[in-house]
Amino acid sequence: MELTQYIIVNNSLGMDKGKTAAQCSHASVSVLDKVDKKVIDEWKASGMKKIVLKVHSTDELVELFQTVKNARLPAALITDAGRTQIASGSKTAFACGPVDEEEAKIYFGELKLL
């Protein structure tokens, strides 16, 4: 089993690279509160693999987040405070996992890399 954390970015918001990186970081850290410590330790020991993917709308982001949550996978959705580039309340990204990469392919396999 290869553990991977998936970070899904809302590409429709036009965030610059720095903003996108910050939102991905928020998501990556936030989801770890929802993951068993043993899984986190195993993931860290194996190199903390992450895959960053994109969706093209807020609706697509939220729908995929709900699908993953309904499947009982650990996930955290990031909503921006609106202090810099984008409007307050914008859904910027979500992270899932670390989870088994094979299991996650049914949710993320069709998405493109950011």
N, C-alpha and C positions, 0 to 999 in steps of 0.2 A: 504494500500500500504506500503510495506516495502522497504525503500531505501537502496541500497547496492552499494558499489564501488567494481568493479572487477579489479584485477591486474593480467595481463597475462605475464608470464615469459618465455623467450626463453631458454629452458632447454638444448639446444644443445651446448651452449657456454662454459659449464664447469666452470661457475663462482662459487667462494667459497661463503659461507653463508654471509659473510660481504658484499661482492660485490653485491650479489643478493639483500640483504636488502637495500643497498643504491640505487640500480636501481629501486626497488619497491617504495621507498620513493620519488625518483625523479618523477616517474609516478603519484603517488598519489597526490602530490602537483601540478604538472603541469596541470593536467586535471581540477582542480578547477577553473582555469581562464575561462573555457568554460561552466561553470554551473551557472544557475541562483542563486543569493544570497539567495532567499527564500528557494530553494531546499537545498542548503548547510546548512542553519540554521536549517531546519527540520531534516536533516541527523545528524548534530551535536547533536541536542537535543535527538535524538533516539539512540545515542551510536556510531555513525560513523562506522557501519558494513562494513567490507571489506572481500572479498574472494580472495585468491591468488591461481591462477591456472597455469598450465604449458602447453606449446606446445613443440614440438620436433624438430622444425626447424625454421630458419629465414623466409622461404617462408610461413610457416603456420602462423607465427606471423603477418607478413605483410598482408597476405590475410584476416585474421580475423579482423585486424585493419581496413582495407578498407571496409569490409562488415559492420562493426559497424558504421563507418563514413558515408557510403552510406545510412544507416538507420537513419541518423541524430541524433545519440546518441553522447554525448560529449565524446571525446577520445583524448588521447595524447600519442604519440609514442616516446620512448626514444632511442636516438642514442648516443653511448658512445664516449667519446673524446679520448680514447685509452691511457690514462696516466698510467694505472696499468696493469690489468690482460689480457685484450682482445684488439683486433685490433681496431684502430680508425674507426668509421663508423659502428661498429657492432650495430645491432638493438637488444636491450636487453630486453625490456618490453614495455607494454602499459597499461594504466589505462582507464577505462570507468566508468563514473558516479561520483557521485551516481545517480542511475537510479532505476526504479521499478524492483524489483527482478523477478517478474512474467514475465514481458516483456523481460527481459534479458536472461531468460532461453533458448530461441530459439537460442541464439548466444553462450552461455557458458555452457549449460546443459550437454554436452557430455565430457567436459574437466575434467581432474583429478586434484585434489589438488596438490600443489607443495610439 
